[in-house]
């Protein structure tokens, strides 16, 4: 049950993110913690990253690697989130 909450939380957090901004799992982590429906469920940055990769595989996110740091960044696909 916890995985379903985490997936829904990350999806809801991405939906609230500004379309034109790129974000990383680290930047989304703090917002995702506040979005959790049950406080007993926890989520780590690693968990957020895994869920973002799942959303990317489904065609809901674009991704790129930030030059020089190796951090993977994501951006919403506008047509899929309306």
matplotlib code that plots the C-alpha trace (Angstrom):
import matplotlib.pyplot as plt

x = [0.0, 2.8, 4.2, 0.8, 0.8, 4.3, 3.6, 0.4, 2.2, 5.1, 2.6, 0.6, 3.7, 4.9, 1.5, 1.7, 5.3, 5.7, 5.7, 8.6, 11.0, 13.4, 13.6, 15.6, 14.6, 16.3, 14.3, 11.0, 11.7, 10.7, 7.5, 6.6, 7.0, 4.3, 2.0, 2.0, -1.5, -0.3, 2.5, 3.5, 4.6, 8.0, 9.8, 13.5, 15.2, 16.2, 12.5, 11.5, 14.1, 12.9, 9.3, 10.4, 12.1, 8.8, 7.0, 9.6, 9.3, 5.5, 6.2, 5.1, 8.4, 11.4, 14.9, 18.4, 21.6, 22.9, 26.3, 29.2, 27.3, 25.7, 22.4, 19.4, 16.7, 13.1, 10.4, 6.8, 5.4, 2.8, 0.2, 0.2, -0.7, -3.7]
y = [0.0, 2.4, 2.2, 3.3, 6.3, 7.3, 7.0, 9.1, 11.6, 12.1, 12.3, 14.9, 16.9, 16.9, 18.0, 21.1, 21.9, 24.9, 23.5, 25.6, 24.7, 21.7, 19.9, 17.1, 14.5, 16.5, 19.6, 17.7, 15.7, 18.4, 19.1, 15.4, 15.0, 17.6, 16.0, 12.5, 11.7, 9.6, 10.8, 7.2, 6.8, 8.1, 8.9, 9.3, 11.2, 7.8, 6.8, 10.0, 9.4, 5.9, 7.1, 10.0, 7.4, 5.4, 8.5, 9.2, 5.6, 6.2, 9.3, 11.9, 13.5, 14.7, 14.3, 15.6, 15.4, 18.7, 19.3, 19.1, 17.7, 14.5, 15.3, 14.1, 16.7, 16.3, 18.5, 17.7, 16.9, 19.6, 17.7, 14.8, 16.7, 18.6]
z = [0.0, 0.7, -2.9, -4.2, -1.9, -2.9, -6.6, -6.3, -4.2, -6.7, -9.6, -7.8, -6.9, -10.5, -11.6, -9.3, -10.5, -13.0, -16.5, -17.8, -15.0, -14.9, -11.5, -10.0, -7.5, -4.7, -5.5, -5.6, -2.4, 0.1, -1.7, -1.9, 1.8, 2.4, -0.1, 1.5, 2.6, 5.6, 7.7, 8.6, 4.9, 4.2, 1.0, 0.3, -2.5, -4.0, -4.0, -5.6, -8.3, -9.0, -9.3, -11.7, -13.9, -14.0, -15.1, -17.7, -19.0, -19.5, -21.5, -19.0, -18.4, -20.4, -18.9, -19.3, -17.4, -16.0, -17.5, -15.0, -12.1, -13.5, -11.9, -13.9, -14.4, -15.5, -17.1, -17.6, -21.1, -21.4, -23.5, -21.1, -17.9, -19.0]

ax = plt.figure().add_subplot(projection="3d")
ax.plot(x, y, z, "-o")
ax.set_aspect("equal")
plt.show()
